[in-house]
Amino acid sequence: MNEARRRDHARRATAAALLLTATAAIAWLPRFGAPRVATLLTLAAVAGASFLALATLAGRGRADDHPLFTARGLFFGAVALRLAVVAAPAWLSDERWQVTLLGGAGGSAPSLLWKAFVAALDVAFVAWLLRRVGRERSGAALIYAFHPLVVLSGAGSGHVDVVASIAAVVALDGAALPFAGRVREVAQGALAGAAAIAKPLGFVALLGAARWEGRTRRPPRLRPFVLAGFALALVAAWVAFAGDGLHLGRGLASCDHDEGVNGLVQPTCVKVADALGALDPEARGRQLAGALFLVTAALLLRGWRGRPLPLAFFVTAAFLATTPVVHPWHVAWLAPFLPLLPWRAARFALLLTVTALAAHATAIVGEPPWVALVTWLAPCALFAFDSWRGGMAGAAAPPAGGTTAP
């Protein structure tokens, strides 16, 4: 190995070590008292910068020659990141109601069991990604496997968002399921239903998976077996959990009533409603933001026929841009899509998932208003630039080499 390559490998190893250390510190610091927000923001910046350096190399196809970024290195690196945080206290919202079948919702052991389950599912998805993108593009899986927001939201806090987003993406990528024909369609619908039980992302997955996506001008038709699988998943969950207080759709409905946090479009809509003399500007502003989302989703449905993954990705991004409540673990919905889309089409979302670490770091004091600017400004600027340069159109083209890695 020549000297230049040795230095390059050393820099990549240093970035990986900094990523692991900073991510673990963010998870564990609250265990030893209330940390300063400045400290958490610094750690978030270190984790985000280290991850972006590695992800940029992976996205450009320049990471495959490093031992850490082989399929084996990526898998064990993903395991190490999750092991570093899984036993840490869930100092943000940890959704402990998810562990009621595991022995009660109040103690630390059930919370740890649930987080371990989420971490194991997360690692299994990394293995699925590695098989999906292939050996030549295994570095693309780093964009999910090493993502600090995913690690902190899933293994660190036990958020069901990670489970829902994994189920949604696998449902959309039906060709990678180990089934064929009608069984595959039922499985796709069931996975979308499993995601929809907890988060609206499941309904987005259904939107992409339940349509027959021909590339002709004929209207698309629904796939009834996907719809049947979706319905079966909802019915099975209702039967299994109704006695424990399952409320399907409660999470989606709460977005219309919770206080706005880190919203992008909704605060402007409220100001417009106020300027127009609305009696309840807050409610009218949310309705206007919701209408903008519906219009955007309809336009996306017309423009992304035949490509369920990018369709669901952009609809999800539009939902995050228009909903009034955007916590960092909501932004993590975008992460499983990133290795499966072209680099230029998805890099604005990659940047958004990194800037959302600022919201994670400041959530301990209630996510102050300036965090929304930090979260959204740079990703929106990058989205505008890439749209102007035609980068979004790349997501509609079949990926080279039979994979959808960046």
ABEGO torsion letter per residue (X at the ends): XBAAAAAAAAAAAAAAAAAAAAAAAAAAAAAAEBBBAAAAAAAAAAAAAAAAAAAAAAAAGAAAABAAABAAAAAAAAAAAAAAAAABBBABBAGAAAAAAAGEAABAAAAAAAAAAAAAAAAAAAAAAAAAAEAAAAAAAAAAAABAAAAAABAAAGBAAAAAAAAAAAAABAAABABBEAAAAAAAAAAAAAAAAABAAAAAAAAAAABBBBABABBBBBBAAAAAAAAAAAAAAAAAAAAAGBBBGAAAAAAAABBBBGBAAAAAAAAAAAAAGBABAAAAAAAAAAAAAAAAAAAAAAAABGBAAAAAAAAAAAAAAABABBBAAAAAAAAAAAAABBAAAAAAAAAAAAAAAAAAAAAAAGGBAAAAAAAAAAAAAAAAAAAAAGAAAAAABBBBGGBABX
